[in-house]
């Protein structure tokens, strides 16, 4: 019997991708801008209910040195990911066109007790996610995929990149001691401004939709 492909191989973990000094600089950026912190929300993978996260998030301002740095490192990580997936000799070459733009570059702070529920980063034209772990003075906080079936303990400077669709359920386990800092961004196939325009137009079309036999039969999911 031939061995089946291990889907977790599509998660690329690069230890020590950022230096201690680079991580410290990003943590300082967060603390200098923490007045802008807010909570994130997204659908819970188990229920589909929009759920608010327990960690704090700030956006990294476009054009700032922090944004230029994180965007540059994200691009390097994307290129490493293409080399990583090339070696399997299994996938369509045009997949590389799906990770062209980084969107929502953010810094996150998980204080003791904070976590994020099981979710995915799936949305139109989003094909991947990239995260950098900025410190290791904490306990708990493992990155977990597939409802905890694949856990990854990240250290300071580690990078993680993975696909984004409804199959890639992931979460961060509760911090039991200390504070965890990290970055995250979504990877798009088209510029976000165009993506937003398409989504808005699509919503308009759907709201005014009338049945067309060319669309085929609609199934009711029970």
CORPEGI-V726608 format. One line per field, one symbol per residue. burial: I if it has 24 or more other ideal C-beta (glycine too) atoms within 12 Angstrom, else O. A space follows every 50 residues. Layout:
burial = ???
//
This chain:
burial = OOOOOOOOOIIIIIOOIIOOOIIOIIIOIIOOIOOOOOOIOIOOIOOOOO OOIIIIIIIIOOOOOIIOIIIOIIIOIIOOIIOIIOOOOOOOOOOOOIII IIIIIIIIIIOOOIIIIIIIIOIIIIIIIIIIIIIIOIOIIIIIIOOOOI OIOIIIIIIIIIIIOOOIIIIIIIIOOOIIIIIIIIIIIOOIOOIOOOOO OOOOOOOOOOOOOOOOOOOOOO
//
